[in-house]
Amino acid sequence: MTKKHFENMSSSVSRRTLLQGGAGLVGGAMLAGGVPLPAMAVGQAPIGTWPAGSEGKTVFIGASVPRTGTYAVQGEDELKGYQLAVEQINEGSDLVKMISPKTKKGVLGKQLQLGVADSAAKPNEAVQAQQRFISENKAVMITGGTSSAVAVALNKLAQREKVLFVCGISGSNDTTGKDCVRYGIRQNFFGQTAAAAIAPVLIKEFGKDKKVAYMTPDYTYGHTVTKSMQDNTASAGWTTVTNQISPLGAPDFSSYLLNVANSGADVLINVNWGHDAVLSIQQAKQFGVLDKMKLVVPYQVPFLARETGGLMQGVYAATDYWWTLEDKFPLAKMFNAAFEKKFGYKPEWGAENAFISFVHWARMVEEAGTFYPPDVIKVYEKQETIPSLVGDVHYRKEDHQCVRPVIIVKGKQQKDMKGKEDYYDIVEVVPGEGIIQKPDAFGCNLGDYT
């Protein structure tokens, strides 16, 4: 690893230290008194980092998020969700207790420490960082993502090392589909659920038999979201007239947009994400594309409204979370207040997803009564209904995907905004049960516990 990837902070989890640089450790104070005994799964042989990783006063979690590159803004937002979760779990806040009732301070009485590495949305860099967290710091859990290519790579690492991977942002169907693993868990929505939720809204708004131009990033997230949108609009006669596939981090979309402009499409469905979404939407406006056709963003992060300078006004999008859900869900209101107090702005869905995924993991460990990975996984697989920031949810035993709602939003006109962060109206909160694919639809085979 290069020097920029790690930031040094003393840790009782390991005698060795991380390389210094652009990553960090966050964690709380040590427990008073002596070193607590580790929670043990009676009669089980060591596996992964267990029990070594939970023998001290603290436990270590490794996070890899993009802090540079085209997904850096989303990575930082996701990181803030992890940081808030660690702080609130270590304090045993009221919000955490409402989601994980057995949590006091820390998890099983142990304070959490978070090691952070910059993945730059590159699978190799994420895997190298997490491998180091596992070997150097005995991480009891790894997390992060933002890029689905990173998430898929970390799935494989987690299964090989037998250390639980609680996925951060990942929109690809494959993450809990053909690339699923026993040691991987995902809470957030993904391409298929986004498409199934937004397609009926689009068909009702725009009508049947529409010609569609797609802009697709060339990796697992992009291809699976585009395919899901095509599948879910086909019955209404929506047809693809062009699918412009671009590399991640493309600096210029002009050649793709020229093809879109000449395609005769009625609707432009832009699957690009992060800074790629910003650039492609801005350049679509410059090319006159947005004057010819309706823009749809089927899998979006809310910051797009801010970064594109008003170009999301009137645009339909599917998302994981929007802060005005606090009017419907009390836990969302508590989360928003805690996040804004700490960071000074309304949380976006990366932060929400990171926070709730982390607190759900804490709940599962508390319920298991041990950090022993197979026992923690089996608690996820009990499919119990548990609280989240968007209502009650559960994790499926067959693919470890959380069944949760998808939020459909429409960009507000500037004149209707009641504040600088009031970008969207919530059109619909679509329940997860009615839109998620069957567990075996995408070829999931979880593999072994040990």
N, C-alpha and C positions, 0 to 999 in steps of 0.2 A: 504494500500500500504506500501511496505517496504521503508526504508530510501534511498536505492540506486536508486529508480525510479524517483526522482524529484530533481531539482536544484532550489534554491530560487533566485529570482530576483524581486525587487520591481516592482509592476504593478499597474497602476491606474484602471485597469479593475476590480480588486477585492480588498477589504480591507484585505482579508485573503491571506496567502502566501502558495506556494507549499512547500511540504516537501523537504528538501535538499538532494542532492545525485547526481546520474549519469544521470541527464537530465538537460535541460536548457531552457532559454528564450532568444530569439533574437528579436530585434526590433529597430526602429529608434527613432530619437528625436521627442519630442512632437511638435504639430503644434503651431505656434506663435499665441498670442492673447488668446481670451477666448475659452471656451468649445464650439465646434460647435454643432448645433442642429442635432439630429439624423435624418437620412433619414427615412421618415415614409410612410407606405402604408396606405393611407387614409381610415378610417372606419374599419380597421381590428382589431380583438381582438388579444391580446398577444398570441404567440405560441412559443414553445421551449424556446430559450434564447432571443427571440425578443419581445419587443424592448430593454430590459435591456442591452443586450450585445453590443449595438451600441449607447449608450447614452453618452459615454465619448469621450475623444480625440483620443482614440485608440480602436481597436478591437482585440480580442484574437482568435488565431487559435491553436487547440491542435493537435499535431502529435505524433503518436506512431510507432516507428521503432525498429527492433531488433538491439541492440547495443552489445549484448552478444549472444552466441549460434551459431548454424550452419549457420545462415543467417546474421551474424554480419557485414561482409564486405559489403554486399549489402545494409544493413540498413544504414551504415554510408555514403555510396555513395548517397542513396536516400535523407538522411538528408541534405547533402551538396546542393542538388538541391533545397530543401525547403528554406534553409538559403539564397541562392543566390536570389531566387525569392522574398523573403521578402525584402531583401536589395534593389533590383532593383525596386520593386513596390514602396517602400517608397521613393526612389529617383526620381521616374518617369523617368527611363532610356529610351533611344531611342529604345532599343530592346523591352521593355515592351509596349511602345506607338505604335509600329508597329503591335503588337498583340492585344492590348487593347487601341484603339485610344483615348478614353475618360479619361484614367488614367492620372492624373496630378502628385501628390505626395500622395501616399497612395491609399486607395480605398474609394471613395466618400469623399475624403478629410481627411480620418482618417488613421493614421499610424497603421501598422500591428505589432503585437507581437506574437511570436511563442513559445508555450510551448512544450517541448519535453520529452517523456517518453520512457524508454526501454521496449519494449514488449517481448523481448527474443523469438519472433515468437510464443508466446503463447496467444491464444484467450482470456483467462480469464484475463491475466495481461493487455492486450491491452484495454479490455472493462473497467476494473477498473480504469485505468489511464484516459481514455477518459470520463468516467462518472464523474470523479473528475474535469476534465477541464470544463465540461459542468456546473456542479453545483457550483464549487468554482469560476471559472473565466468567466462564461457566454460565453463560446466559440461560435462564430458565425458560425464556420465551423470546422470539424475535418477531419484529413487526416492521411495517413500512410497505412501500409499493409505489403508488402514483402511476407509474408505468406498469401495464399488465405484463409486459415482457419481463420486468423485474419480478413481479409477483409469481409468475410461472416458474422462474428460475429459483426463487426462494422456496416455493413449494417443494421442489426437488431436493434442495439442500436440507430442508426440515425433515423430509422423510428419510433421507440418508443418515442424518445425524441424530434422528429421534429427539428433536427439540421442536416444540410447538411453534408454528408460524401463524400468527393472527394477522391476517392480511389487512393492510391499509386500503387505499384507493386502488381498485382494479375493476375495469369495465368489461373485460373480455368474458364471453361465455365459457371459455376454456378453463378459467381459473378454478371453477368448481364443476367443470365439465370434463373433457378428455384429459386435462392436466391436473385433475384433483388428486389429493393425497390424504391419507389418514391423519397426518400431522398438520394439515392446513385447514384454516377456518376463514370464512368471509362473511362480513356483516352487511356490506353496502350493496346497493342495487347494481345491475349490470345490463349489458346490451339487450338481451332478450326481454327482461322485465321492463326496461325503458321503452322498447319498441311496442310491446304489448299494451303498455299504459297510454302512450301518446298517440298511437295510430288511430284509435276511434275518435279522439279529439280532432285530429287533423282531417280525417275523412268527413266528419260533421261540419267542420269549418270551411274546407276548401272544395268538397264534393268528390265525386267519383271520376275515374278515368283520367287521372292527371299524369303528365309526363314529368319525370323526376330526374334531376342531375344530382349525383352524389360526389362529395369530396371526402376521400378516405385516406387516413394515415396508414402507411404500409407496414402494419404489424398486427399481432393477434387481436388487440382491442379494436382497431379500425375495421378489420375484415369481418369480425363477428357482429359488430353493431350494424354495419351496412347490411349484412345478410339478414339480420333480424328485422330491420326496417323493411327490406324488400318482402320478406315472408309475411309480415303483418299488414302490409298494405295491398298485397296482390289480389285479395278477394274483392277489393273495391275497384280493381282495374287500373291501379297505379303501376306504371311501367318505367323502367330505367332506360333513359335515352343516352346517358353517359355516366361513367364512374371514373372520376379522376383520382388516381392513386399517387400520393406524394410521400417522400421520405420524412421521417420524424425530424423536426427542426429545419424544415425547408425555409430558406431566407426569402424566397420569392415565389409567389403562386401565380404569376402572370400567365405562364403558358397553360396551366390547368384552367384558369378562369377564362381564357380565350376560348377554349373548347366548351366550357360551360355556357358562355355567352352565345355561342353559335349552335347550341344543341336544341333550341326550341323548347326547353323545359318550362313548365309552369311553376315548379317548386325546386328550390335548392336545399338539399339536406346536407348540412355540413357536419361531418363526424369528427373533424379535427378538434383537438383539445388543447388546453393551456395556451401558451403564446402562439402556437400554430393556428388556433382558432381565432385569436385576436387579429393576426396578420391577414389571414385569408378573408375574414369578414371585412376588414378595412379595405383591402385591395378589391374585393367584390364590389364595394360601393364605388371605388375609383373607376372600375371598368364598366359601371352602369348596370351590372348584373342585378343588383337589388331593386333597380327601377323596372326590370322586366319580369322578375319572378319573386315569389314569396320565400323568405328564409325560414328554415327550421333547424334547430339545434337539438338533436334527440338525446344527447348525453352531455350535459353542460355543467360548468361551475359558475356560480352567480357573479363572480368578479367580471365576467365578460361585459356586463352592462356598464361597468365603470371604465374598463379599458378600451372599449370600442366607441366611446364618445356618443352614446345615444342610439347606436345602430341596433340594439336589441329591443327598442320600443316596438310593441306590437308583435314580437316574435314569440312563438310557442317553443317551450323547451321542457325536457324532463330532467329532474334533479333529485338528489338524495335528501335535501334539507333546505329550507329557507326560514330565516329567523322569525318571520311573522307567524309561523306555526305555534308560537308561544300563546296565541289567542285560543288555541285548541288543546294544547298539551301542556299541563303544568310543569312537567320535568323540563320541557324545552325552555320555558320561561326562566327556570332556575339556572339552567346551563347558560343561556344567553347572558344573564346577569353576572354570573361568575366569570365568563369569558371576557365580557366587555370591561369589567372591573380590572382584570389582569392585563388585557392587551389593548384596550381603548377603541375597539371597533366591534361591529356585529359579527358573529361567527359565520363562516361559510361552511359548505358541506364537508369539505375535507377535514376541518377541525371537529365538526360534529361526529363524523364517522370514526375518526381516530379516537376521540374521547369515549364514545359508547362501546367501541370494540374492546378497548382496554379495560373498561369497567366490567363489561360482560366476562372477560377473561378472569378478572379478580373474583367475580361471583362464582364462576365454575370451579376455581381452585378452592375457594372457601367451602363450597358444597362437597367437593371431593375430600376435603380435609387433608390434602397432601399436594405437593408439586409433582408427584409421580405422573409422567405424561399420559400413560394409558388410562389412568383413573380420571384425569381431568378431561380427556377426550370423551370418555364414556358419559360424563355429565352433560357435555354438549349434545351427545347422541340420545339423551333421554327425551328430547323434543319438548321440554317443559315450556310453557308460556311464561315469558319474563318481561319486565318493563324495558322500554327504551325511550328515547327522546321523541319518538313519533308514534307512541302507543305500544301495545303489547305485541311481541314478536316471538318466534321460536326458530331454532336451528334444526335443519333436517338431518336425520341420521345417515341417509344414503349418500349425501354429497357435501355435508357441512356448510350448506348455504343457508344464511338467515332468510326467513320468509318475512318480508317487511314491505311497507307501502312505498310507492313511487309518487313523487310530488310533481304535478304538472303546473307550470307557471307560464305567465304571459307578461312580457315586458311592459311596464307602465309608460304611458306618455309622460313627458317631462312635466306638463302642467298638472298632472294628477299626483305627482310625487309629494309626500308629506314630510320628507326629510332627505338628506343626502344619500342615505342607504336604503331608501324605499323604492327599489328598482322593479319589483315584481308584484303582480297579483297572483295569488294561488287559485288556479282554476279548479283543481281537483286533487284530492288525496286518494290515490287508487290502491285498494287493499292488495297485499301481496298474494294471497291465496288464489285469487282469480286470474292472475296473470303469469305466474311462474310456471316454467315448463315442468314436465314430469321428470322425476329424479334421474331416469336413465336416458333422457333424450339426447344428451351431449356426450355420452360415453364415459361417464365417471366410474372408476374402479378404485376405491380408496386405498387398497393395499393393507399391510399388516400393522398391528399395534407394536409388535416387538420383532 
